[in-house]
Amino acid sequence: METAQKILVPLMAILIFLGLWEALVWINGWPDYKMASPSDLPPAFIKYKALFISGGWETSWRTVAGLVLAVIFGTGLGMIMGFSKIARAGLYPLLVGFNAIPKATLVPVIALVFIGQYDFNTVLMAFLISFFPIAVSVGIGLSTLEPEYRDILAALGASKFTIFRKIALPKTLPEFFGALKVSVTLAFIGTNLVEIVSPHGRGLGALFLSGQTNSDYPLMFAVLIALAALGIVLYYAVVALERIFAGWAERSPG
């Protein structure tokens, strides 16, 4: 019953959203060049099916690659800040300042520095835009570790690695997965920034730009829906991992 509810409720929410979208377009009498309706999208998906498949794959693997790098480097940086007050005091302002920079302004800079390295530039942007929440959440989680637990294990002769594995890592996992859910969507933003802005862009972002250039608004909205669908799939992949590795932290409401 609970599993069926978890599937049906999100599905119903999506159907209601699409119904309201369709009704809004119909009531206002908007043509598809002003606001495409959900009923305008299936023909676009069918017409450009091959481009959606290839573009979806290119966008997905670059996004996942950037996200994996964000997990590796964000976790490592968070551990450094969590275990060292000096490192936290020195690195945190730099991270905040870098995160405040609009990432769209970095696209031409990265493209100029790494000329011709399109795949690398796209993965790098996905990484840069998504590692901040992970680094901060891990750093905060480790820095707020109860010292008495650490002291007890140290007094019993436990190594720093054992203390990290037994106490610090389990405590940090809920914060880590919470940040990872945010980073999933941010990574897609980074990927699509490069795909849209770059003159040699590929993937769904380039397909969106093609629709804009040709005033094919159903195609543009179809790309947005495809991106949303990919984001939902990746988000629930993270949710599945969270239940495997940190399911013990889940609390049922009420």
Secondary structure as a PSIPRED ss2 file (coil, helix, strand):
# PSIPRED VFORMAT (PSIPRED V4.0)

   1 M C   1.000  0.000  0.000
   2 E H   0.000  1.000  0.000
   3 T H   0.000  1.000  0.000
   4 A H   0.000  1.000  0.000
   5 Q H   0.000  1.000  0.000
   6 K H   0.000  1.000  0.000
   7 I H   0.000  1.000  0.000
   8 L H   0.000  1.000  0.000
   9 V H   0.000  1.000  0.000
  10 P H   0.000  1.000  0.000
  11 L H   0.000  1.000  0.000
  12 M H   0.000  1.000  0.000
  13 A H   0.000  1.000  0.000
  14 I H   0.000  1.000  0.000
  15 L H   0.000  1.000  0.000
  16 I H   0.000  1.000  0.000
  17 F H   0.000  1.000  0.000
  18 L H   0.000  1.000  0.000
  19 G H   0.000  1.000  0.000
  20 L H   0.000  1.000  0.000
  21 W H   0.000  1.000  0.000
  22 E H   0.000  1.000  0.000
  23 A H   0.000  1.000  0.000
  24 L H   0.000  1.000  0.000
  25 V H   0.000  1.000  0.000
  26 W H   0.000  1.000  0.000
  27 I H   0.000  1.000  0.000
  28 N H   0.000  1.000  0.000
  29 G C   1.000  0.000  0.000
  30 W C   1.000  0.000  0.000
  31 P C   1.000  0.000  0.000
  32 D C   1.000  0.000  0.000
  33 Y C   1.000  0.000  0.000
  34 K C   1.000  0.000  0.000
  35 M C   1.000  0.000  0.000
  36 A C   1.000  0.000  0.000
  37 S C   1.000  0.000  0.000
  38 P H   0.000  1.000  0.000
  39 S H   0.000  1.000  0.000
  40 D H   0.000  1.000  0.000
  41 L H   0.000  1.000  0.000
  42 P H   0.000  1.000  0.000
  43 P H   0.000  1.000  0.000
  44 A H   0.000  1.000  0.000
  45 F H   0.000  1.000  0.000
  46 I H   0.000  1.000  0.000
  47 K H   0.000  1.000  0.000
  48 Y C   1.000  0.000  0.000
  49 K H   0.000  1.000  0.000
  50 A H   0.000  1.000  0.000
  51 L H   0.000  1.000  0.000
  52 F H   0.000  1.000  0.000
  53 I H   0.000  1.000  0.000
  54 S H   0.000  1.000  0.000
  55 G H   0.000  1.000  0.000
  56 G H   0.000  1.000  0.000
  57 W H   0.000  1.000  0.000
  58 E H   0.000  1.000  0.000
  59 T H   0.000  1.000  0.000
  60 S H   0.000  1.000  0.000
  61 W H   0.000  1.000  0.000
  62 R H   0.000  1.000  0.000
  63 T H   0.000  1.000  0.000
  64 V H   0.000  1.000  0.000
  65 A H   0.000  1.000  0.000
  66 G H   0.000  1.000  0.000
  67 L H   0.000  1.000  0.000
  68 V H   0.000  1.000  0.000
  69 L H   0.000  1.000  0.000
  70 A H   0.000  1.000  0.000
  71 V H   0.000  1.000  0.000
  72 I H   0.000  1.000  0.000
  73 F H   0.000  1.000  0.000
  74 G H   0.000  1.000  0.000
  75 T H   0.000  1.000  0.000
  76 G H   0.000  1.000  0.000
  77 L H   0.000  1.000  0.000
  78 G H   0.000  1.000  0.000
  79 M H   0.000  1.000  0.000
  80 I H   0.000  1.000  0.000
  81 M H   0.000  1.000  0.000
  82 G H   0.000  1.000  0.000
  83 F H   0.000  1.000  0.000
  84 S C   1.000  0.000  0.000
  85 K H   0.000  1.000  0.000
  86 I H   0.000  1.000  0.000
  87 A H   0.000  1.000  0.000
  88 R H   0.000  1.000  0.000
  89 A H   0.000  1.000  0.000
  90 G H   0.000  1.000  0.000
  91 L H   0.000  1.000  0.000
  92 Y H   0.000  1.000  0.000
  93 P H   0.000  1.000  0.000
  94 L H   0.000  1.000  0.000
  95 L H   0.000  1.000  0.000
  96 V H   0.000  1.000  0.000
  97 G H   0.000  1.000  0.000
  98 F H   0.000  1.000  0.000
  99 N H   0.000  1.000  0.000
 100 A H   0.000  1.000  0.000
 101 I C   1.000  0.000  0.000
 102 P C   1.000  0.000  0.000
 103 K H   0.000  1.000  0.000
 104 A H   0.000  1.000  0.000
 105 T H   0.000  1.000  0.000
 106 L H   0.000  1.000  0.000
 107 V H   0.000  1.000  0.000
 108 P H   0.000  1.000  0.000
 109 V H   0.000  1.000  0.000
 110 I H   0.000  1.000  0.000
 111 A H   0.000  1.000  0.000
 112 L H   0.000  1.000  0.000
 113 V H   0.000  1.000  0.000
 114 F C   1.000  0.000  0.000
 115 I C   1.000  0.000  0.000
 116 G C   1.000  0.000  0.000
 117 Q C   1.000  0.000  0.000
 118 Y H   0.000  1.000  0.000
 119 D H   0.000  1.000  0.000
 120 F H   0.000  1.000  0.000
 121 N H   0.000  1.000  0.000
 122 T H   0.000  1.000  0.000
 123 V H   0.000  1.000  0.000
 124 L H   0.000  1.000  0.000
 125 M H   0.000  1.000  0.000
 126 A H   0.000  1.000  0.000
 127 F H   0.000  1.000  0.000
 128 L H   0.000  1.000  0.000
 129 I H   0.000  1.000  0.000
 130 S H   0.000  1.000  0.000
 131 F H   0.000  1.000  0.000
 132 F H   0.000  1.000  0.000
 133 P H   0.000  1.000  0.000
 134 I H   0.000  1.000  0.000
 135 A H   0.000  1.000  0.000
 136 V H   0.000  1.000  0.000
 137 S H   0.000  1.000  0.000
 138 V H   0.000  1.000  0.000
 139 G H   0.000  1.000  0.000
 140 I H   0.000  1.000  0.000
 141 G H   0.000  1.000  0.000
 142 L H   0.000  1.000  0.000
 143 S H   0.000  1.000  0.000
 144 T C   1.000  0.000  0.000
 145 L C   1.000  0.000  0.000
 146 E C   1.000  0.000  0.000
 147 P H   0.000  1.000  0.000
 148 E H   0.000  1.000  0.000
 149 Y H   0.000  1.000  0.000
 150 R H   0.000  1.000  0.000
 151 D H   0.000  1.000  0.000
 152 I H   0.000  1.000  0.000
 153 L H   0.000  1.000  0.000
 154 A H   0.000  1.000  0.000
 155 A H   0.000  1.000  0.000
 156 L C   1.000  0.000  0.000
 157 G C   1.000  0.000  0.000
 158 A C   1.000  0.000  0.000
 159 S C   1.000  0.000  0.000
 160 K H   0.000  1.000  0.000
 161 F H   0.000  1.000  0.000
 162 T H   0.000  1.000  0.000
 163 I H   0.000  1.000  0.000
 164 F H   0.000  1.000  0.000
 165 R H   0.000  1.000  0.000
 166 K H   0.000  1.000  0.000
 167 I H   0.000  1.000  0.000
 168 A H   0.000  1.000  0.000
 169 L H   0.000  1.000  0.000
 170 P H   0.000  1.000  0.000
 171 K H   0.000  1.000  0.000
 172 T H   0.000  1.000  0.000
 173 L H   0.000  1.000  0.000
 174 P H   0.000  1.000  0.000
 175 E H   0.000  1.000  0.000
 176 F H   0.000  1.000  0.000
 177 F H   0.000  1.000  0.000
 178 G H   0.000  1.000  0.000
 179 A H   0.000  1.000  0.000
 180 L H   0.000  1.000  0.000
 181 K H   0.000  1.000  0.000
 182 V H   0.000  1.000  0.000
 183 S H   0.000  1.000  0.000
 184 V H   0.000  1.000  0.000
 185 T H   0.000  1.000  0.000
 186 L H   0.000  1.000  0.000
 187 A H   0.000  1.000  0.000
 188 F H   0.000  1.000  0.000
 189 I H   0.000  1.000  0.000
 190 G H   0.000  1.000  0.000
 191 T H   0.000  1.000  0.000
 192 N H   0.000  1.000  0.000
 193 L H   0.000  1.000  0.000
 194 V H   0.000  1.000  0.000
 195 E H   0.000  1.000  0.000
 196 I H   0.000  1.000  0.000
 197 V H   0.000  1.000  0.000
 198 S C   1.000  0.000  0.000
 199 P C   1.000  0.000  0.000
 200 H C   1.000  0.000  0.000
 201 G C   1.000  0.000  0.000
 202 R C   1.000  0.000  0.000
 203 G C   1.000  0.000  0.000
 204 L H   0.000  1.000  0.000
 205 G H   0.000  1.000  0.000
 206 A H   0.000  1.000  0.000
 207 L H   0.000  1.000  0.000
 208 F H   0.000  1.000  0.000
 209 L H   0.000  1.000  0.000
 210 S H   0.000  1.000  0.000
 211 G H   0.000  1.000  0.000
 212 Q H   0.000  1.000  0.000
 213 T H   0.000  1.000  0.000
 214 N C   1.000  0.000  0.000
 215 S C   1.000  0.000  0.000
 216 D C   1.000  0.000  0.000
 217 Y H   0.000  1.000  0.000
 218 P H   0.000  1.000  0.000
 219 L H   0.000  1.000  0.000
 220 M H   0.000  1.000  0.000
 221 F H   0.000  1.000  0.000
 222 A H   0.000  1.000  0.000
 223 V H   0.000  1.000  0.000
 224 L H   0.000  1.000  0.000
 225 I H   0.000  1.000  0.000
 226 A H   0.000  1.000  0.000
 227 L H   0.000  1.000  0.000
 228 A H   0.000  1.000  0.000
 229 A H   0.000  1.000  0.000
 230 L H   0.000  1.000  0.000
 231 G H   0.000  1.000  0.000
 232 I H   0.000  1.000  0.000
 233 V H   0.000  1.000  0.000
 234 L H   0.000  1.000  0.000
 235 Y H   0.000  1.000  0.000
 236 Y H   0.000  1.000  0.000
 237 A H   0.000  1.000  0.000
 238 V H   0.000  1.000  0.000
 239 V H   0.000  1.000  0.000
 240 A H   0.000  1.000  0.000
 241 L H   0.000  1.000  0.000
 242 E H   0.000  1.000  0.000
 243 R H   0.000  1.000  0.000
 244 I H   0.000  1.000  0.000
 245 F H   0.000  1.000  0.000
 246 A H   0.000  1.000  0.000
 247 G H   0.000  1.000  0.000
 248 W H   0.000  1.000  0.000
 249 A H   0.000  1.000  0.000
 250 E C   1.000  0.000  0.000
 251 R C   1.000  0.000  0.000
 252 S C   1.000  0.000  0.000
 253 P C   1.000  0.000  0.000
 254 G C   1.000  0.000  0.000
